[in-house]
Every structure is written in structure tokens, then in C-alpha cells.
């Protein structure tokens, strides 16, 4: 994960990318470590950093994603990432069926962060040379 191609941890790049900020790294280590989606959050942090996103944006994105995924997985009783069905589960979350205490603004912000992180990571993956996509 820390050596993902075309990100700050890529040893082949040699310092052409900024490093992931201290706050996002600290959050990943203290709050998200051990979560089913911790590796995905680390990759998102690396990709957003490689895309030159502000460290506060990276921090806020991974914090929002982690907190909402934690609430959604708990509400559904999910214990494996393979059980995650984004289309169906996000629809239920956005309707307020899964975590009713969260307001519409929180649900919308989660959706925006989730879609942005997914889109940015997908674009990063597609832009990698074929040989590096499985690395």
C-alpha cells in the first residue's frame, strides 16, 4: 500500500509527489487501523495526495469515509468487506434507513466524498500502465 505506483510512496518516482500529510497518516494509524476498509483509505489518501489535494481535504475525506462506513457496517451487522454492496447499501443509507440519527447534510457529504474518492482512485488506476495496475 505504501508503495502504490504513481503515489507519494512509489520508490520509482523519487520524490516527485508530496508526502501524505501528518494528520491523515495519524488518523489512519489511530482511528482507522484494523477497519475492514483501512487499506482502501490509505490508498485514497495516497491518491488524493498525488493529485495534489490539500492535506486538510485528504484528512476530511478519509475521516468522513471512515466514520460513515463504520456506522453503515455496524447498522447492517457486516463483518466482511466482500459483503459491501455499494449500490443497494448507499441507497438505503441516503434514505435514512440505516443510520437514522444522521441528517441529510451528513448523508449528502458522505455521498460526495465517497463518489469523489471512488472516481479519483478509478482514474488513477486506469492511468497506470497495465504492468503496474496489479502492483
C-alpha positions in Angstrom: 0.0 0.0 0.0 2.7 2.5 0.9 4.5 1.7 -2.4 1.5 2.1 -4.7 2.6 3.3 -8.1 2.4 7.0 -9.0 1.7 8.0 -5.4 3.9 9.5 -2.7 5.1 6.1 -1.6 6.3 4.9 -5.1 10.0 4.3 -4.8 10.3 4.6 -8.6 9.1 8.2 -8.5 11.9 9.5 -6.3 10.2 12.4 -4.6 8.1 13.9 -7.4 5.0 13.7 -5.3 4.3 15.4 -1.9 4.1 13.1 1.1 0.8 12.3 2.7 0.2 14.8 5.5 0.8 14.1 9.1 -2.9 14.5 10.1 -4.2 12.0 7.5 -1.5 9.5 8.4 -2.1 10.0 12.1 -5.8 9.5 11.6 -5.2 6.3 9.6 -2.9 4.9 12.3 -5.0 5.9 15.4 -8.6 5.7 14.1 -8.8 3.5 11.0 -6.2 0.9 11.7 -7.9 -2.5 11.9 -11.0 -1.4 10.0 -12.1 -3.6 7.1 -11.5 -0.6 4.7 -8.2 0.7 6.2 -6.2 -0.3 3.2 -8.7 1.4 0.9 -8.5 4.6 3.0 -4.7 4.5 2.9 -4.8 4.2 -0.9 -7.3 7.0 -1.2 -5.1 9.2 1.0 -2.1 8.4 -1.2 -4.0 9.0 -4.5 -5.6 12.3 -3.3 -2.1 13.5 -2.2 -0.7 12.5 -5.6 -3.5 14.5 -7.2 -2.2 17.5 -5.1 -5.2 17.8 -2.9 -4.7 19.9 0.2 -3.8 17.8 3.3 -6.9 19.1 5.1 -9.1 17.8 2.2 -7.3 14.4 2.4 -7.9 14.3 6.2 -11.5 15.4 6.0 -12.2 12.9 3.2 -10.8 9.8 5.0 -12.3 10.9 8.3 -15.8 11.2 6.7 -15.5 7.9 4.8 -14.2 6.0 7.8 -16.9 7.3 10.2 -19.8 6.8 7.9 -18.6 3.3 6.7 -18.2 2.4 10.4 -21.8 3.4 11.1 -23.2 1.8 8.0 -21.3 -1.5 8.6 -22.4 -1.5 12.2 -26.1 -0.8 11.2 -26.0 -3.7 8.8 -24.0 -6.0 11.0 -21.4 -6.5 8.3 -18.2 -8.2 9.3 -16.6 -8.7 5.8 -15.7 -6.2 3.2 -16.9 -8.6 0.5 -20.5 -8.2 1.8 -20.4 -4.5 0.9 -22.9 -3.7 -1.9 -22.4 0.0 -2.6 -25.5 0.5 -4.8 -28.0 -1.1 -2.5 -26.5 -0.1 0.8 -25.8 3.5 -0.2 -29.4 3.9 -1.4 -30.7 2.7 2.0 -28.2 5.0 3.8 -29.2 8.0 1.8 -32.9 7.3 2.5 -32.1 7.4 6.2 -32.9 3.7 6.7 -29.6 2.6 8.2 -28.3 5.4 10.5 -31.5 7.4 11.1 -29.7 9.8 13.5 -27.6 11.3 10.7 -29.2 14.2 8.9 -29.5 14.8 5.2 -26.4 17.1 5.0 -24.2 14.4 6.6 -25.5 11.8 4.2 -25.0 14.0 1.2 -21.5 15.0 2.2 -20.7 11.3 2.6 -22.0 10.5 -0.8 -20.0 13.4 -2.4 -16.8 12.2 -0.6 -17.4 8.6 -1.5 -18.1 9.4 -5.2 -15.1 11.7 -5.4 -12.7 9.2 -3.8 -14.0 6.4 -6.0 -13.8 8.4 -9.2 -10.3 9.8 -8.4 -9.0 6.3 -7.4 -10.5 4.7 -10.5 -9.0 7.4 -12.7 -5.6 6.8 -11.0 -5.8 3.1 -11.6 -6.9 3.5 -15.3 -3.9 5.8 -15.9 -1.4 3.4 -14.6 0.5 1.3 -17.2 -1.1 -2.2 -17.4 2.0 -3.8 -15.8 1.6 -1.5 -12.7 -2.1 -2.0 -12.2 -1.7 -5.2 -10.2 1.3 -4.0 -8.2 
